[in-house]
Amino acid sequence: MGDSSAVRIFFDFVVGGIAALFPVVDPIGSVPIFLVLTTGVPTSLRNRYALRIARNVVVLLVGTLLVGGSVLRFFGVSLAVVRIAGGIVVFHAAWRAMNSDPKLTDVDSQEAVQRVDEHKDIAFMPMTIPLLGGPGAIAVTLGLAAQAGGDFSVATALNLLAIAAAIGLIGLVIFLSLRSSTLLLKVLGASGIQAMSRLLGLFVMAIGVQLILNGLADWMASLGWVP
């Protein structure tokens, strides 16, 4: 019975991690930007970019998951405050996504294309940060780490492993989306991808509100205002 419960909790953390991170990372919404940044780039090089971007995002978020909480505790920042701040960041990112056009402005796009023309690496800037692994994704990852537990128990380790597995699956989706970017753009169209991104923005906004409410509840409980 105990093993069954542990497996269920592990699965819940994997599914919950994917549900929380996928709308924030939004790999499909980044397809048009990736195509702009890799205009004129050979398919083989574009595929290598896709792999490196996915790897960078996974390393960034898993690193945040493992050491982010310790860094915050070192500076005396409570997990309740992290949830509140993360919720505000996520809500703001979702609001901008639902009320704006592409993630990159015209100036940003020109600078990014120039970066490619100069044979500089776009796998980290701007694709990993700030697009796919930006503040919203980092904030959600910190929130997930807080949900995993704050001790050094086996249960906490398994929860963190489940979240890391979710991040790995998100990385796989990023790789497949960017590798198939030309096909996705043909099937969905630019307007279809933008509509999907806005729909995902609504879910992200709900996640942000939930993080804020959870943080406020934890903060009030720490002050003894609620039982």
N, C-alpha and C positions, 0 to 999 in steps of 0.2 A: 504493500500500500504506500509505504514511504517512497520507494523508487518511482512508482507511478506518479505520485505528487510532484517529485523533483523533476521528472521528465515534462510534466505539464507546465510547471513554472518556467522551465528552460524554454519550452516552445512558446509560451506566452511572451517572454522577454524578446525572443527572436522576432516574432510577429509584431509586437509592440514597437520594437526598434525600427523595423522596416516601415511601419505605418507612420511613425513620427518623423523619420529622416527623409523618406522618399519625396514628400511634397516640398520640403525645404531645399533639398539638394536639387530637385527638378532636373534630372538628366535629359529628359526629352525636350524640355524648354530651352536647353542650352545648345541643341542641335544647330539651329540657324546661325548662332554666333560662332560655333566651331567651324561651320562651313565657310563663313566670312574670313575667319582667321587663317584658314588653310586653303584659300583660293589659289589655284595654280600649283599646289603641292602634290607630288606623286602619291598615288593610292598607298603604296608601301609605307611612305613616311607618315601619311595621315593615320594609318593603322598603328604605327609606333607611337604617335602622339596620343591616340586614344588609350593605349595600354599605359603609357606613362602618367597620363592625367588620372586614370582610374587608380593606379598605384599610389599616386601622391595623395589623393583624397582619402584613401583607406589608411595610409600611414598617418596622415594628419589627424583624422578622427579617432583612430585607435590610440594614438599618443595622447590626445586630449582625454579620452576615456580613462586611461591608466594613470596619468600623472596630474590631470587637471584638478581633481579633488584635493590631492595632497598640496599642490601649490596654493590653492585657495585657503586650505586650513592653515598653511604656514603664515599667510597674511591675515589670518583671523576672520576670514569671510565665511559666514555660515551658509549651509546648503539652502536654507530658506531664502536667503538673499539672492543666491545664484538662480533659484527657480524664478523669483520675481523679475530679476534683471533679464534672464534669458527669455522669459515670456514677453517682456516689453520689446526686446530686440526682434523676436520672431514675429510678434504682432505687427511691428513697424515694417519689417521686410515683406510680410504678406500684404499689408496695405499698399505699399509701393508697387508690388507685383500686380495687384488687381486694378491699380489706377494709373499705370504707366505703360509705355510702349516697351520695346526691347530692353534687356538688362544693360546693354551698352549704349551710350549716347553716340551720336555721329562722330564726335571728337575722339571718344574712346575707341571706336571701331577703326578710325583712321590710324590712331597710334598703334593699335594692335596689329593691323595689317602691315604697317611700317616695320614693326618688330619682326614679323615673319620675313619681310623683304630683306632685312638686315641679317637674316639667318640666326636670329636669337630664339631662345626656347620659349614657347608660349604654354608649355605644359604646366608650369607653376603659376606664372602671371600672364594673363588674367584668368585662365581656365580653372585652376585649382582654387586660387584666391584672387578676387572675391566671389567668383561666380558659383562654383559647385561646393567648395568647402569654406564658405564665408562665415560671417559672424552668426548668422541664423543656425547653420548646421553645427557650429561649435557650441552654441548655447543649448541647442537640443541635446547634443551629446553629453554636456555637463549635467543637464537635467536627468537624462537616462542614467548617468553614473550615480547621481544622488538617489534615484529610485532603487538602484542595485543594492544599496546598503553602505553603511559607513564603517563597518568593522572589517576584520581580517578572517572571517569565517569561510568555511567551504561553500556555504550558500551564496555569500557575496561573490566569491571567485567564480562560481558557476553562472551567476547572473551577469557578471562582466564578460564572461566568455560568450554567453548568448548574445549580448549586445555587440561584441566584436564580430560574431558570426553574421549578425544583421548588417553591420557595416561592410563586411566582405561581400555580402550579396548585393548591397547597394553599389559597391565598386564594380561588380560583374555587370550590373545593369548599365552603369555609366559606360563601361567599355563597349558593350554590345550596341548601345544607343549611338555612341560616337562613331563606332566602326561602320554602322549601318546608316550614318547620317544622311547620305544622299538618297537612299531608299525611303527613309522616314519622311524626308521633306517632300518627296514625290507623292507619297501616299496620303499624308496628312495635310500638306500645304503649309505655308507660313501662317495663314490665319487659323488653321486647325491647331497647330502647335501653340499659338498664342492663346487660343480659347482654352486649351487644356491647361496651360500654365495658370490662367486666371481662375479656372475651376479649382485647381490644386491650391491656389492662394487662399481660397475660402477655408479649406481644411487646415492649412497652416495657421490661419488666423484663429481658428478654434483651438488648435494646439497651444498657441500663445496665451489665449485667455485661460486655458486650463492650467498651464504652468504658473501663471500669476496667481490664480485662486489657490492652487496647492501651496505655493510659497507663502501666501498670506496666512493660510490655515496653519502651516508649520510655525510661522513667526509668532502668531497669536498664541499657539499652544506653548511655545518656549517661554512666553511672558506670563503664562498662567491665566490668560484671558478666557481660554476655552478649555474644557476638561479633556 
